[in-house]
Amino acid sequence: MRDKVEFTDYFKDFILYAAKAKKVQNECNLGGAPYVGSCGDDLIENVTIYDTVERKHAGFQNMLQDLWFADSAPKYYKWTKEHQARNESFKHLQDTWSRREWLFIFLAHRITGSGASFEVDHGYRNTILPELAKLKTAEEMVEWIKRYEGVMYTSVGNQIPAFPKPRDGYKTGGKVYFGEYALNLVDDVWKFVDEINKDRKALIREIVDFMCTWNRERGMKAFHFQYTATVADLADYYVDLVDEASHMYYGKNAQEAMDLFATKKARINKAQFYDVVMEEAKIKTGGFPKDLEDVMCDYIRFVENYIPDNREKTYASLDRTKIWNTSIITNHPKGRQKWMLGTQNWKW
């Protein structure tokens, strides 16, 4: 298949970007070193959305990292004393919870929006996981969610699933899902994985397919986006059971990136094309598809010189005419580009 694809300068640029982002992840995001002066790229050094190459260190993973690692979480050093104290209260969870509770937690986190906000509280927005962490069993978690009347979803950068319609005394479709389906799905997923594990590790895609089919068989939508993230969590934390190097399903932004990275030289369908490109990215970066999928999403922003304009105005002081990436692509048609300065295309 490799001979059916020709790689472009965008792919070379991506490999260079990934190397810089990896350096900043390890030395700055996790190591605490100053961002400015870390990699020689003004955009990466001044805008912290470009500091991650492993999904487990991304903001939408913060809450899971806190629960799983407690006071050993990689970003523990960054948190306030109050936040650190909360992490310390999670130290017993590895002994208290079985894999059943952990998968329910992964599922609840992704179904409710991963705490995403792209603001200061990114990864924690409206999260119910600290409350679920006070409980011992998945059954208790289900009952707590059924009774909870507060806000527990965020749709910033995420999709709220198309839940079943409210019924049987449940006020919302989300309550129906968690009350009647979620825990049964968790149990069936582990049975499915256990059967595969008799011979080998389970693949990310086959678990996602199983979960989506499970939904459809019960008259629900597939929840493909949320289930893909949930299974990637399994691959992050249960590496002995799920093949962390296996291919996953790629979102719109990652596909957009791969369409830039290569062109077809011969007949090959889209799914095969993306797998060939991802396989080459694995070889060149040493990363896994579940991680590279997110890095490719970040690259789309990088090549567009994207600087967020969030509610806190975190980057309001940055001069948009001076902070640029070091991309080798100088004529990219989208985003904020040097060639746009002084033209009608300049909007900043």
VOPAGU-2260 file (C-alpha; in pm, 1 decimal, decimal comma):
REM VOPAGU-2260
SITE   aa  ch    i         X         Y         Z
SITE  MET   A    0       0,0       0,0       0,0
SITE  ARG   A    1     287,5     238,8      75,4
SITE  ASP   A    2     373,4     258,3    -293,9
SITE  LYS   A    3      24,7     391,3    -371,9
SITE  VAL   A    4      82,3     709,1    -173,0
SITE  GLU   A    5     315,1    1003,9    -228,4
SITE  PHE   A    6     400,3    1219,1      71,7
SITE  THR   A    7     410,6    1597,3      52,6
SITE  ASP   A    8     601,5    1877,2     221,8
SITE  TYR   A    9     315,7    1902,2     469,2
SITE  PHE   A   10     411,5    1558,5     600,0
SITE  LYS   A   11     772,9    1669,7     642,4
SITE  ASP   A   12     641,8    1975,1     822,8
SITE  PHE   A   13     427,0    1759,6    1050,0
SITE  ILE   A   14     724,9    1547,0    1151,9
SITE  LEU   A   15     919,6    1862,4    1238,8
SITE  TYR   A   16     622,4    1998,3    1432,9
SITE  ALA   A   17     575,8    1672,9    1626,2
SITE  ALA   A   18     941,4    1674,0    1732,2
SITE  LYS   A   19     913,9    2029,0    1866,9
SITE  ALA   A   20     584,6    1955,0    2043,1
SITE  LYS   A   21     733,5    1642,4    2202,8
SITE  LYS   A   22    1027,7    1841,2    2337,6
SITE  VAL   A   23     793,7    2102,7    2484,1
SITE  GLN   A   24     564,0    1836,1    2630,1
SITE  ASN   A   25     843,8    1660,9    2813,6
SITE  GLU   A   26    1045,8    1962,2    2922,7
SITE  CYS   A   27     776,1    2226,1    2981,4
SITE  ASN   A   28     428,4    2075,6    3011,3
SITE  LEU   A   29     549,6    1788,2    3229,1
SITE  GLY   A   30     893,9    1908,8    3334,0
SITE  GLY   A   31     814,5    2262,3    3442,5
SITE  ALA   A   32    1078,3    2436,0    3229,3
SITE  PRO   A   33     993,0    2776,9    3076,4
SITE  TYR   A   34     809,5    2757,1    2745,1
SITE  VAL   A   35     979,9    3060,1    2591,7
SITE  GLY   A   36    1314,9    2955,6    2450,5
SITE  SER   A   37    1229,4    2585,7    2460,2
SITE  CYS   A   38    1208,1    2489,7    2092,9
SITE  GLY   A   39    1276,0    2789,6    1869,0
SITE  ASP   A   40     917,7    2826,4    1750,0
SITE  ASP   A   41     740,7    3143,7    1865,6
SITE  LEU   A   42     391,8    3000,6    1822,3
SITE  ILE   A   43     458,7    2682,9    2021,0
SITE  GLU   A   44     650,2    2871,1    2289,7
SITE  ASN   A   45     375,8    3129,7    2343,9
SITE  VAL   A   46      57,8    2925,4    2293,7
SITE  THR   A   47      28,7    2621,6    2518,4
SITE  ILE   A   48    -218,2    2426,2    2305,1
SITE  TYR   A   49      84,0    2296,2    2111,9
SITE  ASP   A   50     254,4    2125,7    2406,4
SITE  THR   A   51     123,8    1769,4    2381,7
SITE  VAL   A   52     200,8    1462,6    2168,1
SITE  GLU   A   53      52,3    1190,9    2391,9
SITE  ARG   A   54    -323,1    1205,8    2449,9
SITE  LYS   A   55    -286,1    1104,4    2815,2
SITE  HIS   A   56    -122,0    1442,3    2877,5
SITE  ALA   A   57    -385,9    1646,2    2692,6
SITE  GLY   A   58    -618,9    1872,4    2887,1
SITE  PHE   A   59    -925,2    1656,0    2824,1
SITE  GLN   A   60    -741,9    1377,2    3007,8
SITE  ASN   A   61    -658,6    1578,4    3321,3
SITE  MET   A   62    -941,9    1442,8    3534,1
SITE  LEU   A   63    -865,8    1080,8    3446,2
SITE  GLN   A   64    -496,4    1133,4    3518,3
SITE  ASP   A   65    -585,5    1281,0    3857,2
SITE  LEU   A   66    -800,1     981,1    3947,3
SITE  TRP   A   67    -561,4     715,8    3815,8
SITE  PHE   A   68    -234,2     857,3    3950,2
SITE  ALA   A   69    -358,0    1071,1    4243,6
SITE  ASP   A   70     -58,7    1256,5    4391,7
SITE  SER   A   71     169,2    1100,0    4128,6
SITE  ALA   A   72     -18,0    1258,7    3836,8
SITE  PRO   A   73     228,6    1406,7    3584,6
SITE  LYS   A   74      80,5    1757,0    3620,5
SITE  TYR   A   75      40,7    1739,9    3999,2
SITE  TYR   A   76     318,4    1995,9    4041,1
SITE  LYS   A   77     109,0    2253,0    3851,7
SITE  TRP   A   78    -200,1    2237,0    4066,9
SITE  THR   A   79    -306,5    2457,8    4356,0
SITE  LYS   A   80    -281,5    2325,6    4712,7
SITE  GLU   A   81    -655,8    2263,2    4709,4
SITE  HIS   A   82    -632,3    2069,9    4383,1
SITE  GLN   A   83    -335,9    1868,7    4513,6
SITE  ALA   A   84    -529,6    1782,3    4828,7
SITE  ARG   A   85    -814,6    1654,9    4613,8
SITE  ASN   A   86    -570,6    1438,5    4418,2
SITE  GLU   A   87    -439,2    1292,3    4742,7
SITE  SER   A   88    -792,5    1185,6    4830,7
SITE  PHE   A   89    -787,8     963,9    4520,8
SITE  LYS   A   90    -491,2     751,2    4637,2
SITE  HIS   A   91    -714,1     463,3    4747,8
SITE  LEU   A   92    -893,7     423,9    4414,5
SITE  GLN   A   93    -647,4     177,3    4262,5
SITE  ASP   A   94    -724,9     -55,1    4553,4
SITE  THR   A   95   -1096,4      28,1    4583,9
SITE  TRP   A   96   -1210,6      14,0    4223,3
SITE  SER   A   97   -1203,5    -280,9    3987,1
SITE  ARG   A   98   -1165,1    -244,3    3612,3
SITE  ARG   A   99   -1545,9    -233,2    3602,3
SITE  GLU   A  100   -1554,3      97,7    3790,8
SITE  TRP   A  101   -1267,1     236,1    3587,8
SITE  LEU   A  102   -1435,1     165,8    3254,4
SITE  PHE   A  103   -1756,6     320,2    3385,0
SITE  ILE   A  104   -1555,0     629,5    3482,6
SITE  PHE   A  105   -1392,3     648,2    3137,2
SITE  LEU   A  106   -1733,3     614,9    2974,8
SITE  ALA   A  107   -1897,4     875,0    3199,4
SITE  HIS   A  108   -1613,4    1120,8    3134,7
SITE  ARG   A  109   -1641,8    1092,0    2757,2
SITE  ILE   A  110   -2021,1    1078,3    2740,6
SITE  THR   A  111   -2047,6    1399,5    2946,1
SITE  GLY   A  112   -1795,5    1590,4    2732,5
SITE  SER   A  113   -1453,3    1519,7    2886,9
SITE  GLY   A  114   -1472,9    1836,6    3096,6
SITE  ALA   A  115   -1367,6    2029,7    2788,4
SITE  SER   A  116   -1381,7    2409,5    2786,8
SITE  PHE   A  117   -1056,7    2535,2    2627,5
SITE  GLU   A  118   -1051,4    2785,2    2913,4
SITE  VAL   A  119    -866,7    2780,7    3245,9
SITE  ASP   A  120   -1082,4    2488,0    3366,4
SITE  HIS   A  121   -1023,4    2276,8    3054,1
SITE  GLY   A  122   -1061,5    1910,4    3141,1
SITE  TYR   A  123   -1267,5    1989,0    3450,8
SITE  ARG   A  124   -1568,6    2189,7    3327,5
SITE  ASN   A  125   -1889,6    2051,7    3483,6
SITE  THR   A  126   -1718,5    1721,7    3566,4
SITE  ILE   A  127   -1892,5    1485,1    3806,8
SITE  LEU   A  128   -1593,5    1253,3    3842,6
SITE  PRO   A  129   -1474,9    1392,2    4180,1
SITE  GLU   A  130   -1818,4    1305,6    4320,2
SITE  LEU   A  131   -1814,4     959,0    4164,9
SITE  ALA   A  132   -1469,3     911,1    4319,1
SITE  LYS   A  133   -1635,1     916,5    4662,3
SITE  LEU   A  134   -1825,3     598,8    4574,8
SITE  LYS   A  135   -1709,1     238,5    4588,2
SITE  THR   A  136   -1905,5      60,8    4316,5
SITE  ALA   A  137   -2031,8     126,3    3967,2
SITE  GLU   A  138   -2386,2      56,0    4087,3
SITE  GLU   A  139   -2354,1     339,2    4338,9
SITE  MET   A  140   -2230,2     565,8    4059,6
SITE  VAL   A  141   -2534,0     486,1    3846,6
SITE  GLU   A  142   -2769,3     565,4    4135,0
SITE  TRP   A  143   -2586,4     891,7    4207,8
SITE  ILE   A  144   -2617,7    1004,6    3844,5
SITE  LYS   A  145   -2987,2     915,2    3840,4
SITE  ARG   A  146   -3045,4    1140,2    4143,5
SITE  TYR   A  147   -2813,0    1424,3    4042,0
SITE  GLU   A  148   -2992,1    1742,0    3933,9
SITE  GLY   A  149   -2691,6    1962,1    3854,9
SITE  VAL   A  150   -2505,5    2032,9    3530,8
SITE  MET   A  151   -2277,8    1749,7    3417,5
SITE  TYR   A  152   -2224,9    1803,4    3044,9
SITE  THR   A  153   -2006,4    2027,5    2832,2
SITE  SER   A  154   -2033,7    2048,0    2455,4
SITE  VAL   A  155   -1731,0    2273,4    2398,1
SITE  GLY   A  156   -1531,8    2094,0    2128,3
SITE  ASN   A  157   -1732,3    1779,5    2194,2
SITE  GLN   A  158   -2063,0    1630,3    2094,4
SITE  ILE   A  159   -2346,8    1553,5    2334,3
SITE  PRO   A  160   -2468,8    1206,5    2231,0
SITE  ALA   A  161   -2812,0    1155,5    2077,7
SITE  PHE   A  162   -2955,7     988,2    2386,5
SITE  PRO   A  163   -3276,7     783,9    2392,2
SITE  LYS   A  164   -3592,1     983,8    2459,4
SITE  PRO   A  165   -3689,8    1029,7    2826,6
SITE  ARG   A  166   -3913,7     750,2    2956,7
SITE  ASP   A  167   -4010,1     542,9    3258,9
SITE  GLY   A  168   -3984,6     832,7    3500,8
SITE  TYR   A  169   -3646,6     954,4    3377,3
SITE  LYS   A  170   -3641,0    1329,7    3316,9
SITE  THR   A  171   -3372,0    1325,5    3047,7
SITE  GLY   A  172   -3233,6    1093,0    2783,4
SITE  GLY   A  173   -2896,2    1103,7    2956,2
SITE  LYS   A  174   -3053,8     964,6    3272,9
SITE  VAL   A  175   -3208,1     686,0    3064,4
SITE  TYR   A  176   -2868,1     601,2    2917,6
SITE  PHE   A  177   -2681,5     594,5    3248,1
SITE  GLY   A  178   -2967,9     437,0    3438,2
SITE  GLU   A  179   -3057,7     158,9    3196,2
SITE  TYR   A  180   -2767,6      99,9    2958,3
SITE  ALA   A  181   -2422,1     220,1    3062,6
SITE  LEU   A  182   -2333,7     -42,3    3321,1
SITE  ASN   A  183   -2463,6    -327,4    3105,8
SITE  LEU   A  184   -2242,7    -197,1    2825,6
SITE  VAL   A  185   -1942,2    -187,3    3057,9
SITE  ASP   A  186   -1996,0    -550,9    3155,8
SITE  ASP   A  187   -2042,5    -661,3    2796,1
SITE  VAL   A  188   -1731,1    -474,9    2681,6
SITE  TRP   A  189   -1517,6    -653,3    2938,4
SITE  LYS   A  190   -1665,0    -989,7    2835,7
SITE  PHE   A  191   -1583,8    -905,9    2473,7
SITE  VAL   A  192   -1227,2    -803,5    2558,8
SITE  ASP   A  193   -1174,3   -1108,4    2780,5
SITE  GLU   A  194   -1273,8   -1340,3    2497,4
SITE  ILE   A  195   -1025,7   -1174,0    2261,8
SITE  ASN   A  196    -755,0   -1177,7    2528,8
SITE  LYS   A  197    -755,4   -1556,8    2524,5
SITE  ASP   A  198    -548,2   -1525,7    2206,5
SITE  ARG   A  199    -419,7   -1167,6    2183,4
SITE  LYS   A  200    -470,0    -807,4    2285,6
SITE  ALA   A  201    -791,2    -643,0    2170,6
SITE  LEU   A  202    -771,4    -379,8    1897,0
SITE  ILE   A  203    -908,8     -30,7    1948,7
SITE  ARG   A  204   -1130,8     -39,5    1641,9
SITE  GLU   A  205   -1288,5    -375,3    1715,8
SITE  ILE   A  206   -1391,7    -260,3    2062,7
SITE  VAL   A  207   -1537,5      61,9    1920,7
SITE  ASP   A  208   -1724,9    -141,5    1659,0
SITE  PHE   A  209   -1858,9    -372,1    1929,0
SITE  MET   A  210   -1983,5     -78,8    2137,7
SITE  CYS   A  211   -2149,2      96,5    1844,2
SITE  THR   A  212   -2321,0    -225,1    1736,0
SITE  TRP   A  213   -2431,0    -280,6    2096,4
SITE  ASN   A  214   -2603,7      57,8    2089,7
SITE  ARG   A  215   -2773,9      -1,0    1756,0
SITE  GLU   A  216   -2905,3    -339,6    1865,7
SITE  ARG   A  217   -3084,2    -157,2    2146,9
SITE  GLY   A  218   -3233,2     109,4    1925,1
SITE  MET   A  219   -2981,5     383,0    2001,8
SITE  LYS   A  220   -2746,2     590,1    1789,4
SITE  ALA   A  221   -2389,4     463,4    1772,9
SITE  PHE   A  222   -2208,7     727,1    1990,8
SITE  HIS   A  223   -1904,9     671,6    1769,2
SITE  PHE   A  224   -1718,7     985,1    1879,6
SITE  GLN   A  225   -1757,1     920,7    2252,3
SITE  TYR   A  226   -1690,0     548,0    2229,4
SITE  THR   A  227   -1372,2     603,2    2029,2
SITE  ALA   A  228   -1240,2     826,7    2307,1
SITE  THR   A  229   -1347,1     576,8    2573,5
SITE  VAL   A  230   -1166,5     289,1    2405,4
SITE  ALA   A  231    -856,5     504,5    2356,9
SITE  ASP   A  232    -866,2     549,8    2735,6
SITE  LEU   A  233    -868,2     172,5    2773,6
SITE  ALA   A  234    -561,5     159,6    2549,7
SITE  ASP   A  235    -393,5     423,5    2766,5
SITE  TYR   A  236    -455,2     255,0    3100,9
SITE  TYR   A  237    -496,5    -115,5    3020,2
SITE  VAL   A  238    -205,2    -169,6    2783,8
SITE  ASP   A  239    -184,1    -537,4    2876,7
SITE  LEU   A  240    -537,5    -593,4    2745,4
SITE  VAL   A  241    -579,4    -342,4    2461,1
SITE  ASP   A  242    -320,7    -290,4    2187,3
SITE  GLU   A  243    -212,1      71,3    2230,1
SITE  ALA   A  244     -37,2      63,9    1892,0
SITE  SER   A  245    -346,3     -43,1    1698,0
SITE  HIS   A  246    -524,0     184,2    1453,9
SITE  MET   A  247    -822,8     387,9    1563,5
SITE  TYR   A  248   -1091,5     590,1    1388,2
SITE  TYR   A  249    -985,9     936,8    1282,3
SITE  GLY   A  250   -1183,6    1255,3    1328,5
SITE  LYS   A  251   -1245,9    1533,1    1078,1
SITE  ASN   A  252    -939,2    1742,8    1164,5
SITE  ALA   A  253    -702,1    1446,3    1158,7
SITE  GLN   A  254    -840,8    1344,9     820,3
SITE  GLU   A  255    -793,2    1701,6     697,0
SITE  ALA   A  256    -430,9    1684,0     807,5
SITE  MET   A  257    -368,5    1349,8     637,5
SITE  ASP   A  258    -524,2    1481,2     317,2
SITE  LEU   A  259    -250,5    1746,0     325,1
SITE  PHE   A  260      22,6    1495,4     410,0
SITE  ALA   A  261      -8,9    1277,2     101,0
SITE  THR   A  262    -169,5    1222,9    -236,5
SITE  LYS   A  263    -282,8     903,8    -405,9
SITE  LYS   A  264     -60,9     758,4    -678,7
SITE  ALA   A  265    -287,9     461,4    -746,8
SITE  ARG   A  266    -634,6     331,7    -663,1
SITE  ILE   A  267    -680,0     310,7    -287,3
SITE  ASN   A  268    -989,1     379,1     -78,5
SITE  LYS   A  269   -1000,3     653,1     182,8
SITE  ALA   A  270    -980,8     423,4     484,5
SITE  GLN   A  271    -673,9     248,5     343,0
SITE  PHE   A  272    -520,6     583,2     250,4
SITE  TYR   A  273    -552,3     716,4     604,1
SITE  ASP   A  274    -408,2     396,8     752,2
SITE  VAL   A  275    -106,9     413,5     519,3
SITE  VAL   A  276     -43,8     775,7     613,5
SITE  MET   A  277     -86,6     699,8     983,0
SITE  GLU   A  278     146,8     401,6     960,0
SITE  GLU   A  279     415,7     622,4     807,8
SITE  ALA   A  280     358,8     879,0    1082,8
SITE  LYS   A  281     404,6     600,0    1340,1
SITE  ILE   A  282     736,6     506,1    1183,4
SITE  LYS   A  283     864,5     862,8    1158,2
SITE  THR   A  284     757,3     980,0    1505,7
SITE  GLY   A  285     751,4     664,8    1716,4
SITE  GLY   A  286     398,6     756,1    1827,1
SITE  PHE   A  287      78,3     554,9    1835,7
SITE  PRO   A  288    -230,5     630,0    1623,4
SITE  LYS   A  289    -440,3     713,1    1930,9
SITE  ASP   A  290    -187,1     986,3    2012,9
SITE  LEU   A  291     -99,6    1096,1    1660,9
SITE  GLU   A  292    -467,0    1151,1    1582,8
SITE  ASP   A  293    -465,9    1435,3    1835,6
SITE  VAL   A  294    -126,3    1564,9    1722,3
SITE  MET   A  295    -260,8    1588,5    1367,8
SITE  CYS   A  296    -555,4    1792,2    1494,5
SITE  ASP   A  297    -308,1    2026,1    1665,0
SITE  TYR   A  298    -100,6    2045,5    1348,1
SITE  ILE   A  299    -397,4    2183,7    1153,5
SITE  ARG   A  300    -406,3    2469,9    1404,0
SITE  PHE   A  301     -28,1    2504,6    1396,2
SITE  VAL   A  302      -1,1    2538,8    1018,7
SITE  GLU   A  303    -278,2    2800,1    1034,4
SITE  ASN   A  304     -86,4    2994,8    1303,8
SITE  TYR   A  305    -390,3    2963,6    1527,1
SITE  ILE   A  306    -398,1    3160,8    1853,2
SITE  PRO   A  307    -708,8    3101,5    2067,6
SITE  ASP   A  308    -928,1    3391,8    2170,4
SITE  ASN   A  309   -1078,7    3252,2    2488,9
SITE  ARG   A  310   -1295,1    3408,8    2756,6
SITE  GLU   A  311    -997,4    3482,9    2982,4
SITE  LYS   A  312    -817,0    3653,5    2693,6
SITE  THR   A  313    -510,9    3446,1    2778,8
SITE  TYR   A  314    -334,2    3546,5    2459,0
SITE  ALA   A  315    -464,6    3902,2    2420,3
SITE  SER   A  316    -114,3    4043,9    2469,9
SITE  LEU   A  317      34,3    3851,8    2177,5
SITE  ASP   A  318      98,9    4060,6    1867,0
SITE  ARG   A  319     -67,6    3866,2    1585,6
SITE  THR   A  320     166,7    4032,4    1335,5
SITE  LYS   A  321     478,2    3897,4    1509,9
SITE  ILE   A  322     402,8    3555,8    1660,7
SITE  TRP   A  323     448,8    3295,4    1386,5
SITE  ASN   A  324     521,4    2927,7    1350,5
SITE  THR   A  325     839,5    2790,8    1193,5
SITE  SER   A  326     648,2    2584,0     939,3
SITE  ILE   A  327     822,7    2513,9     610,7
SITE  ILE   A  328     484,2    2573,0     444,8
SITE  THR   A  329     487,8    2943,5     360,7
SITE  ASN   A  330     186,2    2959,3     130,3
SITE  HIS   A  331     -82,1    2779,3     330,7
SITE  PRO   A  332    -416,1    2928,3     220,5
SITE  LYS   A  333    -600,8    2913,5     552,5
SITE  GLY   A  334    -573,5    3077,2     891,2
SITE  ARG   A  335    -337,3    3361,8     983,4
SITE  GLN   A  336     -37,8    3372,8     749,5
SITE  LYS   A  337     254,2    3609,1     694,2
SITE  TRP   A  338     170,1    3637,5     327,1
SITE  MET   A  339    -168,0    3782,1     424,4
SITE  LEU   A  340     -16,3    4087,6     593,9
SITE  GLY   A  341    -115,8    4403,2     405,9
SITE  THR   A  342    -374,1    4221,6     194,4
SITE  GLN   A  343    -751,6    4195,7     212,0
SITE  ASN   A  344    -705,7    3845,4     352,9
SITE  TRP   A  345    -565,0    3984,1     679,9
SITE  LYS   A  346    -833,6    3979,2     950,6
SITE  TRP   A  347    -631,2    4019,0    1268,3
